[in-house]
Amino acid sequence: MKLYDADYAPSPRRVRMFMAEKGLSGVETVKFDLPKGENLSAEFARKNPLQKVPVLELDNGICISEAAAIYRYLEETHPDKPLLGTSAEEKALIEMWDRRLEFAFLYPVFQSFQHGSGIFKDRMTPVAEWAVEARNIAASFYPLLEEQLSHHTYVVGDNVTAADITALVTLEFAKVIKLRAGEEHPNILRWHELMKQRPSYRA
Ligand SMILES: N[C@@H](CCC(=O)N[C@@H](CS)C(=O)NCC(=O)O)C(=O)O
């Protein structure tokens, strides 16, 4: 098994943290320098036509991209400890929060960063107005996350799940667009400290 990875990039960090929570270590990694476009080769396009990391390449050559799909593969092959739930209800709620976090928090943060910084202007056209709007969309997620964490220790209940990993990675990456949880989000701050204590935090 080989992980195509990149420093500072949130999506591969999701997978590294998921692996660490599962106690999976020693997975071979190939690191790309994304701003330099090392992910844009024809060879990598054969592994993921969207040319994004993470990609998990299995020993039989099958390549799985999309962090959520990699979560699923690792959950099925390493069920202990479960990070995607056990009961039907728990599985659905974790999936619901992970989708919410991706679509309403992580992707707007990505878009705001990419359009505002022009980091990938060699491969996309930055639109300054979209950077502002996407930041507003991401900012509007904080009250929802604060409310959820006021009722639960972790995003979905009393145990850490994949949704916490997606939330943590996004929360920390959002600094690049100057978005941070503040005093008005005491439960996000409490949960953030809890997540920082986990060994997977350094993955
Ligand atoms: N939906 C994808 C997103 C992957 C993604 O956007 N990866 C970024 C790094 S966080 C990337 O590879 N960017 C390089 C590029 O756009 O050229 C996933 O969940 O894996």
PDBQT file of the ligand as one rigid body, heavy atoms in Angstrom, charges set to zero:
ROOT
HETATM    1  N1  LIG A 301     -12.200  15.698  -2.957  1.00  0.00    +0.000 N 
HETATM    2  C1  LIG A 301     -10.794  15.400  -2.855  1.00  0.00    +0.000 C 
HETATM    3  C2  LIG A 301     -10.020  16.718  -2.760  1.00  0.00    +0.000 C 
HETATM    4  C3  LIG A 301      -8.551  16.511  -3.066  1.00  0.00    +0.000 C 
HETATM    5  C4  LIG A 301      -7.812  17.833  -3.176  1.00  0.00    +0.000 C 
HETATM    6  O1  LIG A 301      -8.377  18.883  -3.487  1.00  0.00    +0.000 OA
HETATM    7  N2  LIG A 301      -6.489  17.753  -2.930  1.00  0.00    +0.000 N 
HETATM    8  C5  LIG A 301      -5.651  18.927  -3.015  1.00  0.00    +0.000 C 
HETATM    9  C6  LIG A 301      -4.762  19.002  -1.782  1.00  0.00    +0.000 C 
HETATM   10  S1  LIG A 301      -5.721  19.229  -0.300  1.00  0.00    +0.000 SA
HETATM   11  C7  LIG A 301      -4.741  18.824  -4.237  1.00  0.00    +0.000 C 
HETATM   12  O2  LIG A 301      -4.258  17.752  -4.541  1.00  0.00    +0.000 OA
HETATM   13  N3  LIG A 301      -4.487  19.949  -4.908  1.00  0.00    +0.000 N 
HETATM   14  C8  LIG A 301      -3.571  20.001  -6.001  1.00  0.00    +0.000 C 
HETATM   15  C9  LIG A 301      -4.116  20.685  -7.205  1.00  0.00    +0.000 C 
HETATM   16  O3  LIG A 301      -5.283  21.138  -7.171  1.00  0.00    +0.000 OA
HETATM   17  O4  LIG A 301      -3.365  20.773  -8.196  1.00  0.00    +0.000 OA
HETATM   18  C10 LIG A 301     -10.505  14.489  -1.670  1.00  0.00    +0.000 C 
HETATM   19  O5  LIG A 301     -11.332  14.439  -0.741  1.00  0.00    +0.000 OA
HETATM   20  O6  LIG A 301      -9.504  13.779  -1.651  1.00  0.00    +0.000 OA
ENDROOT
TORSDOF 0
